[in-house]
Amino acid sequence: MAQVELQNISFIYGAGEPYEIRALDNISLTIGGSTVTGIMGHTGSGKSTLVQLLNGLLKPTEGKVILDGKDIWEDPKKIRDVRFKVGLVMQYPEYQLFDETVRDDIAFGPRNMGMSPDEVNARVLEAAQFAGLKEALLDKSPFDLSGGQKRRAALAGVIAMRPELLVLDEPAAGLDPGGREEILNSIREYQKISGTSVIIVSHSMEDMALYCDRVIVMEAGRVFMDGTCAEVFSRYDELISVGLDVPQITYVASELKKYGLDIGRDVYTVKYATAKILEKVRGDNA
C-alpha cells in the first residue's frame, strides 16, 4: 500500500505578494496503510490545500511530499505517474464529468495509462460496481444522471485507475441523508475489499466518527489533533474551543454525566454509546 509523507510542508498562496496567504505552516505527517483517514477543520484551516499537494495538483512552497520513499517533485515530468497512484476526487466531483457517456468518462484514466480496450472495459465495469453504479447507466450521458449518480460516476472514474491512495474532498457534500449514507458506505466497502488507503475530507463529525479509523484535525494551517476517533472526540471541549463541532451523541454522553451516568468521554457513535449504557446499567443492577 502507498504511504505518503509530508516533510515540513508549507504552502503560500500568492507568495511574495502583499496579500499572500499561508495556507499550510510547517506540517509533517505520514498517511498510509489499509485505513480510512479523516481530515477535518473549518473553512480556511488548510485541509483542501493539503490534499491537493498529495498528488501534485499543488506544489509545496517549502518542504517535500514523499510517496513510497521518493519526492514526487524530483522529476516534474513524471508528476502524471503520481496522479495514477494518488487518485483525487474533488469536492462536487460531478463537475469533473465531461465525456459523451458515463462509460467513456470512467474509461478516461485507464486509457491514458495505456491499457488495451479489453483491459479498459474490465476496469470500467469493475469500478462502476465498486461505486454502486448500475451497468445500465454506463451508456447514458453523465449529464442525464441524478446528483448522487454523477457523484458515483466521478468516483468510479478515479477507482478505475486503481490508485494506491484514494483522496476524497467532501465526497458527500450536497447530498440528501440517504445519498450521503450510500456514497460513504460504498467508499468504506471499496476500502475494505481493495485494501486501498483512503483519505476523506469532511465537515461532518458524524461522517468522521462512522467511517474513519484515524482523524486529523486542521486549524490555521497546522495539525491541531491527530489520533483515533476515540482519542480525538474525547477532547471535545478543545474541538469546540476552535469552532468545531462534535457528533451529537458525544454531547449526549456529556449531558448524561451531569445526571450521574458516566459512560466516558470517548463516546462518538450511537452503537458504542448504547453498549456503554447497557454495560453501566447491568453493572449497577448487579
N, C-alpha and C positions, 0 to 999 in steps of 0.2 A: 504493500500500500504506500501511496505517496505520503511524504512528510514535507511540510513547508515550514521554513524557519524565517522569521523576521528578525534581523540583527540591527539593533539601534536605528530603527526606521523613523525618519521624519519626512513629512510631505507638506510643502508650502504652495498654495495657490497664488499665482502672481508674484513669484519670488523676485525680490529686488524692486518691486513696485511700491508706491506709497501706501497702498491699501492691501498689502499682502496678508494672506490668512494662513496661519499654521494649523493645518487640519490634524496632523499627527505629530507627536512630540516625543522622539526617542523611545519608540516601542520595541520591545524584544519579546517574541512569542514563538512557540513551536506548536503546530497543529498537525494532527495526522492520526493514523490508526483507524481501525474499523469502528468509528464512533460518529455520533452526531454532536457537533459543537454549535452552540448558540452564541450569537453576538448581539448584545442589546445595548441600548443607550438612547437618550433623547435626541431629537434633531440637532445636528451640528456637533455631535460627540465624536465623529470621525469614523463611524462603523462602515459606511458605504465606501469611503475613500480607502479604508483598509482592504476591503475585499477586492477592489479594482486593482490593487497592487499585486494580488496573488497570481494573476495570470497575465500581467504585463499590460493591462489597459492603461495603467498609470505607471510612471517610473519614479521611484523614490527620489526626493531631493537629497536625502542623506541616508546612508545605510544600505543593506543588501537584503534581497529576497532570495533565499536558498531553497531550491527544490531538489529533493533527492541528492543533497550534497553539492549542488552546483548553483552558482549565481545565475539567475535567469537572464540577466543583462550582460553576461560575459561576452556573448556574441549576439548583438541585436538582430542580426539577420535570421536567427533561429527562434525568435520570440513566438512565431506561429506554432512551433512544436510544443511550446509551453502551454498554449491555449487548447491543444488537443488533450493534454494531461490534466489541466485545471479548467473544468467547464464552468462558466459563469452564466447564471440565469438572472438577468437584471430585473429590477422592480418593474411591474407591469410588462412582463415579457411578451405579451400578445402584440406589442408594438414592434417586436423584432421579426414578426412574420411578414414575409414579402413575396413568396413564390406563388405560382398559379394554383397548386394543390397542396394539401397538407402533407401528402407523400413526398413531394419534391422538397418541401421545406425541411422535413425531418432528414431527408437524404443529403442535404447540402453539405453537412460536415463530413460524413463518410466519403462522399465523392471527392472532396478536397483532400482527403487523406490518401487518395489514390487507390481506393478499393475497386474491385471488379463489380459489374452490375449485380451479379448474384449475391456477393457479399453485402453490397449496399442494401439490396432488398431485404436480406435477412436481418440486417441491423435495424431497418425501418420497422419491420414487424415486431422485433424484439423490444425496441424502445417504446413503440406505441402500447404494447401490452404492459410494460412496466409502468407507464404513465397513466394507465387506465383509459386509454383512448381506443374506442371500438374501430375495428378494421373497416367497417362500412363508411367511416368518416374520412378515410385517407385520400379518397379521390374527389373530395369536396374542396371548394375554395376555403382557405383559412378564415376569410372574412365572412363566411356564412355560418361560422360556429358561434356557440354561446361564449360568454366570458370565461366560464370555467373550462370549456373545451379548448379555447385558444390557449389558456394557461397550460393545459396538459400537452398541447401540440408543441409549444415552445420548450417545455421541459423535455419532451421526447427528442427534440432536435439536439439537445445537449447530451442526453443519455446515449443517443445513437453513436456518439464518438467514444463511449465507454471511458469517460475521464476517470483518473485515479482519485481526483478530488473534485467533488461537486459542490459549487458555491451558489446559494440561492439568496437573493436580496429581496426580502419581504415577499416570499412566494405566494402568500395567501391574501395580500393586500387587495381590498375592494371586493372580495368575495363574500357571499352570504354565509351564515354559520355552517350550513350543510356543505357548501362548496369548499369552504375553508378546511373542514374536517376531512373531506375526501382527498383533497390535494396533499395535505400533510400526512395522512395515512399512507398514500401512495409513495411519498418520498421516504417515509420510515421503512415501509415494506421493501422498497428498492434497496435501501441501505443494508437491510438485514440479509437479503438474498445475494446481493453483489459483493458485500464487504467493503464497498467504497467509503472513503471518508467524506462526510457531508458537513457543510457549514451552512447554518440558517441565520440570516439577519432578520430580526423581528422586533416590533414594538410591543408585541403581545406577551405578557408574562405567562399567561396560560399556555401559549404555544411552547414557550421555553420549558415550562415545567413538564408538559406532557410528552414532548418529543426529543428533548436533548439530554445527552449524557454529561455534558460539560457546558458551563455558561461563562462567557467573558463579558464583563460589563465595561463599557467605554464611557469616559467622562472627560470632556475638554481635551480630546486628542490623546488621552493616556488610558492605560488599563487601570480601572478602578477596583475591580474584583475579578477573580479567576478561580473557578472551582466547580464541584458538582452542584447540582440543583439544590440539594440539601444544604450544602455549605453556603451557597450564595443567598438563598432565600431566608435562611436563618438569621441573616444580617439585615432583615427587612427595614429596621429603623435607619440604617445607613443608606439604603437604597432610596427611601423616602426623603432623606435629607438632601439628596442631589436631584430631586424632582422626578424620580422614577416610581413606578407602581409595583405592586407585588400581586401574586394570584389572590383572588378573593378568599379562597379557603385559608390562606395564611392569615388574613385579617380575622377570620372566624376563630382560628386557633388562638390568636392573641386575645380576643374577647372572652373566649371560654376560660382562659387562665384567670381573668378578673373575677369569674364566678366560681373559682375553686377547682376547675377541671383543667389541669395542666397536661397537655399532650405533647409538649415540646415546641421548640422554635423552628424545627426543620420540617414543618408540615407544608407541602406545596401542591399536593393533589388530593382530590376528594377521596380516592381509594385509600390512600395512605392515612388520611385523617380518620376515616371510618374504622380502619384496623386499629389505630391507636386508641380511639374512643372505646371500642369494644374491649380491647385489652385492659384499659383502665377500669371500665365498669366491672368486668369479670373479676379483676384483681380486688376491687373494693368489696364485691359481693362475697368473695372467698374469705 
